[in-house]
Amino acid sequence: MSLYSLIRPILFRFSPEKAHHLTFGLLSNFLGSDFARKMVKQNLKVASPALRRTIAGLEFENPVGLAAGLDKDAKLTDELEALGFGFIEIGTLTPRPQAGNPQPRLFRLPTDQALINRMGFNNEGVEVAAQRLKQRKGKIIIGGNIGKNKDTPNENAVEDYLICFDALYEVVDYFVVNVSSPNTPNLRALQDKEPLKALLETLQQHNEQKPKAKPIFLKIAPDLTEGQLDDIVEIVLSTKIAGVVATNTTLSRENLQTSTSEVEKIGNGGLSGKPLTQHSTEIIRYLHQKSGGAFPIVGVGGVMTAQDALDKLAAGASLIQIYTGFIYKGPDLIREINQAILQQSQQKSPRS
């Protein structure tokens, strides 16, 4: 039995947001020293040349990353690196600090191994995160997930994304443009073909004026139609951004075991976890096949087991991210996925 499996029942006695803060406190206290991080990393990390990936010009030690949303403000990148991740995505960050939506805004559906959140881009502002990243000690690849402030009109959204881009340019390795959160009013309207193309073209042109262009990925919703996914493929290819992160949380409440009354009582928000597993994988497969594998896809959405990760990789994902699976399974899931990928690669390699 793992340490996390012993701790989790205690954490789950608290509200999800309280448990999050408690977990961050524990990680900060127990992994605050270089020695502690080194010891934990030796126990948890799966290291092998077979796990390394070169994606969008970046060298990943392994393909299992932490999705945006957990360490929004880049508070614990060194501590999280020690748990065995191959990369960490911070954010979503906005130009100005914002409190997000009123609490409670994060809910567990344990029967479904799922979460519903309506956090609303709560963060301390992009400059605070940038300063923290300048002081980090680790070398892990960091992605910067960027968005717009709630009170910024969509017609001015590009200005917010540019502010975030410039603030993070020196301290992150890649960017993710988030236009797919369901928890900022009208944000998903930016996924429509023309505004999305204009936003990405402006960002990419700005990117290319820098001393060295950074990979830009687009994070998409799982609630897009096939026609909209076709538009995504066309836009990614025409703007020449690096690739796609598929997918964000869903507005769907289909196929849940949790009672309808309980789900309705929770209210609005994006659903993540096991109910999203298959649909997210199907979207990855569609994008990969439709594009002919022309760009990398970061697979995220319902990665609760090593097999879920293998399925997404088989569908066309180049990298994997976890969030809800990490909440339910802890660091063991990172190791299990990397071990499964390693085992699969060894089975495929010819006998010497």
N, C-alpha and C positions, 0 to 999 in steps of 0.2 A: 504494500500500500504506500502511495506517494505522500509526501508531506502536504501537498496541496489538497489531496482528497480528504485529509484530516482537518485542514483549515476551512475548506469550503463550507461545510455545514454551519460553522460559526459565522462566517461572512454572510451567508444567506439568511441569517436571522436579522440582519440589518437591511434597511432600504438599499436598493442598488447603488444610489449615488453615495450614500454613507459608506457602503462597503468598498466602493471605489477609492474614496479618500483614505479609508483604513488600510487598504492594500498598498496604496502609494506610500503611506507612512511606514508600513512594514518594510517595503522595498528600500526606501530611503535609509532607514535605520540599519537594516541587516546588510545592505550592499553599498554602504556609504564609503567604504575604504577600498583601495586598490587590491589589497590582499583578499578581502572577502569576495570581491567580484571575480578575481582570478580563480579562486577555489571553486566557486559555483560554476563558472564557465567550464572548468575542466570536467566537472561532473555532468553537465547538461549538454554541452555542445557536441554535435556530431561533425567531425572534421574529416573531409576526404576530397581529393581533387575531383572525384566524380560528381560532387555536389556543386562545384563552382559553375557559375553561369556568367556569360558576357552578354548583356542586354543593353541596347541603346548606348553602347560604348562604355558601360559601367561594369566593373568586375564584382560580382556578388559571391561571397564565400559559400552561401547556400541559398536556395530559392524560396525560403519561408520567411515572410516578413510580417510585421505588425501593421495592421490597417490603421488608417487615420481614425481619430475619435477617442482613443484611449489616452494618449499623451499629447493632448491638444497643444499645450504650451511648452513642450520640449523640456519638461522638468526632470525626466528620469531616463534620458537616452543611454547614459552609461550603465545604469542599473539594468535596464531592459536588454541591452546588448549582452550582458552576462548570462541571460537566460537561454541564449543560443540562436537568436534571430539572425537572419542574414541581412536584413535591412529593416528600417523603422520609418514609418510615415507619420509626421507630426501634423497638427491641425485638425480641423479646418481653422485657418487663421484669417482674420479680417484686419483692415487697416487700423481701425479704432477698437479699443476694448468694448465688449458688450456682455451683458449678464446672461443672455439667452432667455428662454421661455421660463415662466413661473414653475416652481416645483410643486408637486412631484412631476417629473418629466422623463423618468427612466423606470421601466417596469420589466419584471421577469415573468416568463411563461415557462416554468420548469417542466411541465408535462410535455411541452413542445420543444424543449431545449432552445428557447428563443428569447429575444428581448424586443420590446417596443420602446423607442426613444423619440422624444420631441425636444431635444436639447436646444436647438436653435443657434448653433455656432457660438456657444458661450466660450469666450477666450479672453486673454489679457491683452490682446493686440499683438500685431506682428512684430513690432520693435522689441517687445519684451522677450519673445521667443528667440529672435535673432541674437540678442545679447547672451542668452543662455547657451545657444549653440556655439558661440565664439569661445565659451569657457569649457566646453566638454573635453574629456580626455580620450574617449574612444575613437575608433577609426571606422565604425560601421557606416554603411551607406545610409544617408538620411534623405527622405523625400519631404517636400514641403507642399502640403495640401492647402490651397488658397481659395478664398471666397470673397463675397461682398458683404458689407454691413447691411443689416436689416432695413435701415432707413435710406439706403442708397437706391434711387430709382433704377430700374433695369436699363434705361437708356444711358445711364452714367456708370454702369457696372464695370465697364472695361477699365475705368480709372482706378477702381478699387483693386482689380486684379494686377494692374501695373504697379501700384504702390507696394502690394505684397511681394510681387516678383522682385522688385528692386531691393526691398528690405532683406530678402532671404537669399539673394543671388550668390553672395559670397560664402554662405554657410550651409547650403543644401546641395545635394548632388543631382536631384531631379525635382520637377514640379508636377503637381496634379491639379488640374482645373476642375473645381467642384461646382457644377451647375445642376446637380442631381439630388441634392438633399431635399426631402419633402417638408422640412421644418422651417424654412425661410420663405415667407409669402412671395409667390410668383417667381421664385428662383428657377424652377423647372421650365419656365417659359423660355429661358435662355438656351434650352436644348433644341428649340425649333431651328430649322435649317439655316435661315438667313442670319439671325442674331448670333448663333453659335459660330458660324463660319467667319463672321466679322470679328467676333471676340478672339478667336484662335488665330486669325490672320494678323491682327494687331499685336497680339502677344508674341507670335513667332517672329514677326518683323523686328520687334523690340529686342527679342532674344538674340537674333542674328547680328545685332549691332554691338552686342557685348564682346569682350575679348575672346570669350569661348562660350558658344551656345550650350545651354543646358537642356537635357531631354525634357519635353513637356508631354504629359499624359492627360487624357480626358477621362474623368470618372463619370460613368453613365448610370442611369436608373435601370432597374430590371423591368420597369413597366412600359417600355417602349414597344411599339408595333414593329413588324418586320420592315415596313416602309421606312420607319424612323431609323431602324438599325442600318438599312441600306444607305440612308443619308449620312449616318455616322461614318460608315466606311468611306464614302465619297469625300467627306470633309477631312477626315484624317489623312487621306492620300493627297488631297489637293493642298492642304495647309502644311503638309510635311512635318506634322508633329510626330513625336516618337511612337505613341501607341495609345492604348485604351486600358482603363481600370474597370473591370466588369465583375460585380455590379455593386451599387449602393443598396440601401434598404428599400423595401417594397411597401406600397400602400395596400397591397392585397391582404386579405384576411382569410383566404381560402385554405381548406384542408387543415385547420387547427383542431387539436384535441381539447384545448382549453374551451370552457363553455362560452357560448356566444354572449351571454349576459356579462360575464367577467371581462371579455374583450371589449364589449361596448362601454363598460364602465371605465376602462382605461382611456378610451377615446383616441384622438388623433396621434399620429406618429409613424415612423418608419419601422417596419418589422425586419429583424435580422435573425440569423440562426438556421436551425435545421429545416424549417419550412421553405427556406429559400434555396436550399442546396441544389436540387435538380434543375430548377428554372435558371439559376445563374449559370450552371454548367451548359445548359442548352444555348444560352445567349453567347457564351464563349465559343461554342462549336459553330454557331451560325456566323459570327463575325470572322472566325478563322477561315471557314470554308468560303464565305462570300468574298473575302479579301485575298484568298489564295495564300494566306499566311504572310501577307505583305508587311505586317507590323506586329510587334509584340503585344500580348495581352496579359495583364496582371489579373489573375483569377481570384476573386473574393466574393463571399456570399455563401454562408452555410457550410464552411469547412469545419466539420465537427470531428472528423476521423481522418486517419491517414488515407483511407480509401477515397474519401471525398476529394482530397488533394490530388491523388493519382488520377481520378476521373477528370478533374479539371485540366491537369497537364495533358492527358490523353486527348481531351477535346480541343486543345490548342493553346492553353495558357503557357507562358514562359516562366512566370513566377506566381507564387501563391501568397495571399495574405490571410491572416486570421484576426478575428475580433471576438465575436460571441463564443466561438469555440474555445478561445483562450480564457474567457470568463468562466465557462463551465468545466473545462478540462485542465486549465493551468499550463505551466511550462512543459509538462510531459507531452503535450500535443505537438509541440515544436520538434522535440526529439523523435517522437513516433513517426512524424511525417518524413523527416530527413532520413531516418533509418529505412523507411519503406521505399523511398526514392533510391537510396543507395542499394538496397537489396534488389530492386527491379533492374537497376543499371548493371549489376553484377550478373544477373540472370541472362541479360541480353548480350553481354560481352562474350565473344568467342573464347572457348577454352584454350589455354596455352598448351 
